[in-house]
Amino acid sequence: MGRKRRAVVVTSVVVALGAVGVGYVAADSAGLVPGPFTTAEPPPVPPPFPTPSPAGAIAVPRVLPSLDGAAPVPTAAGLQQALDALRSAPEVGAPPGVLVVDVATGETVTAADEQVARLPASTTKVLTAAAAVATLDLSATLPTTVRLDGADGLVLVGGGDIALAAGSGDPTAVVGRAGLGDLATATAAALAERGIASVTLRVDDTLFSGPSQAPGWSPIDLTGGFVAPVQPLGIEVGLIAGRDRRDTDPAESAGLVLADALRAQGIEVREGPTRGTAAEGAVELARVESATVGEVLDLAMADSDNTLTELLGRLVAIEAGEPATFDGATSSTLAVLAGLGLDVGGTTLSDSSGLSSENRISARLLADVLVLGATDPAMRELALSLPVSGLEGTLAGRDLDLGEVRAKTGTLPGVVSLAGYTVTADGRALAFVVMADAVPPAGSYAARLEVDEWVRALTACGCS
């Protein structure tokens, strides 16, 4: 799978700034799928799991541009014609919420209904990413361990890595950095030292808790492969090889794979895997470590991966001392943002990824988060995590100027949103948000074209 080969260098890019009804809900997991009933002729439909550029194909330094305080700031009058065209376009339905902010000063350049909380789709991920950057150690890794509990009881303990390889790990990959095959080899060696040849096996996935489906999710979101149950253990982010669907029980599958790998190493697994917790005194026999949290963040944002983003929300909750549940993740995210001095009033979050139809976020809050990401050195990884137009992830196929825009996409039935950065022709860095949440049925592709045309006009602006 192409995403498994995504190297760190591919995520390192400069800030140069789908069917009617329930089945279409899942299009947001990719942010790309227009669906077969769109109102305009669509391009070839990409797969629901976007494939980023091959490792090493793009090597751009991870630096933010200087904010040129001398560059002319666009005026509201200069942007009015493009704004009016966007808000009056029938393709977007009711007029969308729009906000453009000068990054250097934080001042509003132009705005329309920017305080209205709207259904955000995957632009929700901007809030989750901000909370992750603000609270988590992005250089940390997530351990998957095997512990010996009693004389011959093995426990596979999930530490949050849902991107394990089934076999050997790949040190250049994000998905598949750690491998269950390697874990089995190390475990078998540790057992041999102790003279143990027959074991039982349990799987401990209690790091996360609560329901596997968030309020506002459709059943198709799980069964259609757009998100996996949020567990602290899994293979390939739950994606089943050769199929456009996700594992329904990633932790159990990891246990089954480990059991087979242990047998291949000559260890008898006479019972299990079953669910169970490791005792406090259980001895660690072996471990493997994931890619860094920062690398996981980059991949989640570039590919708009719902499962990885829900994982990040759980990690934020744990850091805050809250339950690692949907409620714990979303409440912790809002608390972190409020602690950063942002006004989260009127915001409703039911998940961390944006699949939920119950989420509501204003363009103002999204823009405020983006400005913070571009101006606060401690938050710069938020800005760097967004995909670049024409180069990676969900912006690879958008009709935007190559390399000129870095932004987070969002698509749900009736919703097309985009939030990110661009730099005008005059050299002024801008943060922008567009939230159209009344798009006509099956019209997301046509609405997206209107949004992209407006962003191109913003980028080309010498509107001072």
N, C-alpha and C positions, 0 to 999 in steps of 0.2 A: 504494500500500500504506500502511495507516494508520500503521504503525510508522515509515515514512520521515518522516512529518510530526511525529514526536514532538519537541517543543521542549524546551529546557533547563528551562523553567518547570514542565513536567509532571513531570519527575523530581525536582523540588524540593518534597518533602513532608515535614512534620515527623515526627519520631519521637514518637509519642503514647504512648508508653509510659509401557491402555485395551482391548484384546481379549486372550483367553487365549493364552499362548504367545509366540513371538518377536516377533510384530507389536506386541504391547503394550509392549515395551521402550521404544519411542520416545515413549510418552506423557510421559515425564519431561522432554522438551525443553520442554514447556509447563507441566508441573506441574499440569495442569488436566483432562486427558482421562480419564474414568472407564472408557470402553469400553462396548460394547453388551451385555456379559454380566454386568454388575454385579448384586449381590444386592438392591439397592433400586432404586426407580424414579429414574432420573437426570434432571437438568434438561436443557435443550437442550445438546447437546455443542458446546463452543466450538471454533473452528478451532485447529489445532496451533501456530499462530503468533499469540499473543494480541495484540489490538489495544489499545493503551493509550488513555486518554482523549484527546480532541482537544486540540491545542495551545491553551493559554490557558484551558481549561475549569476547571482547578484551579490556583490560585495561592496556595500556602502557603509561608511563609518557611522557609528551610533553617536551622532552629535546633534545638538539643537542649533538652529541658526540664531545669530545674534538678532535682537529686536532693534531694528533700525529706527531710533526715535526721530530721525530727520526725514524719514520717508513720509510722503503725504498720506493723510488719513482720508479714506473715502467719505463722502458726505451722504447723508440720507437722501438728499435730492438726486445725487448722482446714481444712487442705487434704486430709486423709486420705480423706474420703468420696468426693470427686471423683476422687482418684487411684485408689482401689480400684475405682471404677466403670469407669474407663478401662482399667485393667490386666486386669480380669476380663471385659471385653466380648468376646463371641465374634467380633465383627466385626474386631477387631485381631489375632486369632489368639493366638499366645503373648504373654505380657505384654511390653509394650514397655519400652525404656529411657526413663526420664523424669528430668529434672533441672530444678529451679527455683532460681535464685540471686538474692539481693538485689543489685541493681546497685551501690548505694552502698557496700556493705561487702565484696562478693564472697563473703559467707557463703551456704552452702547453706540453702535454706528447706525443700525436700523433695526426695527422690531415690529412685530405684529402678533398680538395675542400671546406674548411670550410668557405670561404668568399663568396661563391656563394649563392645568395638569391634564395630560393626554396619554392615551395608550401608546407606550414607547417602543414596543417590540424589542429587538436586540440592542437598541441603544441603552437599555437597562444595564448592559454589561459595563458601560462606562462607569457607573456608580460602584459596581462590584470591584472593578479593577482599581478604582481610586482607593477604596477601603483596603484592598490587598496591599497596594503600594505603601499606604500610610502605616500599616500595622505589622505586616509580615516581613520576615527576613528573606529577601528575594534570592539570597545565595544559599539558603538552606535546601536540603533534600529531604525526601520522604522515605522512611525505611519500611521495608517489608521483611519481617523476621520469622524465623522458626525457633520455637522454644520447647524445651523438654520439661514436661509437667509430670512429675512422678517418675517411675522407673522406665516407662517406655511410651509415654503419651506425648505425641508431638502436637503443637498448636501453631498453625499458620496465622500470624497476627498482621492485620492490615494497618498500615500507618498513613494511608491516604494516596498511595500510588495506584491509580486506576489505569495506568498506561504500561503495565508490565508486558514484556515479551513472553511468549509461551516457552521459548527455548532460551538461547543465549542472548544476553543483552548486547546492545550496540552503543558504544560510548559516544558516537557522533549523533545519535538520535534523541529526540524528545520523547516520542512514543516508542517505547521499547528500550529505553536506556538500561533498565534493570531487567533481568530475565529469570523466570521461574526455573529454567534448566540449570542456570548457575546456582541458584539457591538450593536446588536439589543436590547438586554435586557437593557443595560445601556441607550440607546437612548430612549426607551419606558419609562423608569423611569424618565428621564429628561423632557420628554414631559408631563408626568402626573403631575409633579410639576408645570408646566406652564399651565395646563388645556387644553392642545392641544391633540385632539383625531383624527384629520384628517389632512393629509399632502400631499404635492407633493414631488417627489423625483427626483433629478438630480445626475448624476455621473460626477465628475471632474477628468479627467485623463490627465490634461494638463501639469503635471510635466515633462513628456517626449513628444517629438514631432518628426516630420519627418516621412519618409516612414516606413512601417512595415516590409519590406524585404530589405536586404542589396544587393548591387551589388555582383554578383557572387553566389548568392543563387539559387538553383533550386526550382521550385514550389513544389516539393515533400518534401522539407525541412519543409514547413509549413503544407501542407496537409497530409504528412506522419507521423506527430507527433513528429518530431525531434527538433522543436523549436516552440514557440508560438510568436504571435505578441508582440513586446516589448512595454508593457504598464506598468504604475506604480501601477497596481492594478490587482489582479487575485487570483483564487482559485487553490491550489495544483500545482503551477507553470504551470497552464493551462492544466494539464493532466486530461483528462476526465476519471472518474472511470470506470474500466472494458474495456477500449479501448486503443489501442496503437496509439492514436492521441491526439493532443493538441487543446484546445479551440481556435476558430478563432477570438473571441472578449472577452478576459478575463475580461476587465473592465465592459462591459455590463452584463456579466454573474454574476459578483459580485453584481452589482446593483439589478438584478432580485432576487438573493438569499436573499439580505438584505430586499427587499420589502416583500418577503414571510415571512421572520422571523419577521418583524415588524407587519404584519397582525396577525401572531400567538400570538403576544403580545397584541393584541386588538387595534392596531393602523390602521386606515383606510389610505391606500395609494391610493388616488383617481386619481392620475396622475403620470405617469412615471414607471420605470426610463427612463429619457432622458439624453442626453449629455448636460452639461452646467458647467459653472465655478461658484465658490463660490465668492460672493462679499467680498471685503476687510474687511468689518465690520461684516461678518457672525460670529455668536457666536458658539464656539465649545461646543457640547452637550456630546460627548462621544468619546473615542479613545481606540484602542488596539495597541499593539506594537509587532513587529516581533521578531524573533531570532536576535542575534547580527549580524552585518555585517561580523565579523570574522567567525561566524558559517556558514553563507551563503557562504562565500568564501571556507571554507573547503569542504562543500557539493558540490559546483560547480566544484571544482577541482577533488575531489575523484570520483564523478560520471560522470565527463565530461559533465555537464548539460549546454547546449548551452544557454537556456533562462536565467538561473541564471547568467551566465557569461556576457551576454549582459546587464543585469541589472547592474552588477558591473561596466561595461564600462560607462553606463549612469551616475552612481554616481560619477565616476571619472571626467566626463565632467562637471557636476554641481559644483563639488568642485573647478574646474579650471575656473569657470565662463563662460563656453562654452555651446552652445545649447546641450540639452540631446537628440542627434540624433546619427546615425551611424557615420557620419563625425565628430561630436563633440567628441564622445567617442574615436575614433581611433586617431584623431589628438592630443587629450589631453594625451592619453596613450604614444604616441611617444615623446611628449614634456616632460612628467614626466621622461621617461627613459633618455632622453638627459640631463635633469637636474641632474640626478644621475651620470653623467659622462660617460654614455654609448654611443657608436657610433651607431646611428640608420640609418646611410647613406645606401641607397639602399633598405631600408625596405618599403614595401607597405602593408597597412592594410585597408581592406574594411569592416571588422566587428571585434568584440571582441572575438568571440567564435572559429573561425577557420572553419566555414562552407563554407566561401566564397572561390571560386576558383581563386579569384584575389589577395589573400594575398601572400606576398613573404617575407621570413625571412631567414637570414643566420644562419648556425650552430654557428658561432662565437658570434652573438648577443645573442642567446639562452644560450650559455655556460656562457657568461659574466653575464647575469642576474642570472643564477643559482649560480655562485660563489658569487655574491653579496648577494644572499639570505642566503647562508651558512656562510658568514663571517661578515656581517654587523648586529649587534644586532637589529637595527631598522627594518631590512628586514627579520628576522628569520621566521616570519609567512608565508612567501612565501615558504620557504623550508618545513615547517611543513604541508602545505596544500596539498602537493603532496601525492597520495596514495602509500601504501606500498605493495610490491609484495606478493601475496598469501593471503593478509589480508583484503583488502577493495577495493571497487570501480572497476575501469577499469583495475587494476592490479591483481585483485583477481584470475582470471583464466589464467594469463600468465604463460609461461613456464620459470619462473625465480626462483632463490633460495628464499625460504620462508623468508620474512622479511629482505632480504639483499639489496633490491633495492627500492628506492622511486623515481617515475618518472611520467611524463605526457605522455600519449599515444596520437597518432594521426592517423586517417585512413580516406582516401577519395579514390575515384577511381584513381588508379595509385599511391597512396601515402601511405607509412607506415613510421611513424616517432616516435621517442621516445627520451625524454630529461629528465635527472634527475641525481641521485647520486647513487654511490655504494662505498663500502669500500673493498679494496683488501684483499687477504689472509695475506698480510704483514701488514695490518692495515692502509693503506694509503687511505684517502678519495679522491674520484675523482668525477668530474662532467663530464657527457658525453652527446653527442647529436648524433643521427643518423637520417638522412633525405633522404629517398629513395622516389623520386617523379617521377620515370619512371617505376613503377612496372607493369609487364605484365597484360593485362586485366583479371579481376577476380582472380588475384593471391595474394591478400593481406594476406591470411592465411599462405601460403607458405613463403612469404616474412617476415611475422612476426616471423615465426620460425627461420629464418636465423638471424634476428636482435636479438632475444632472446638468441640464441646460442652465438653470439658475446658478449652480455652483461654478460652471465654466464662465458665466458672465461675471461672477464675483472675482474669480481668479484673474480674468483679463482686465479688470477694472483699473482705469486711470481716472477714477470718478471723484477727483478732489476739486 
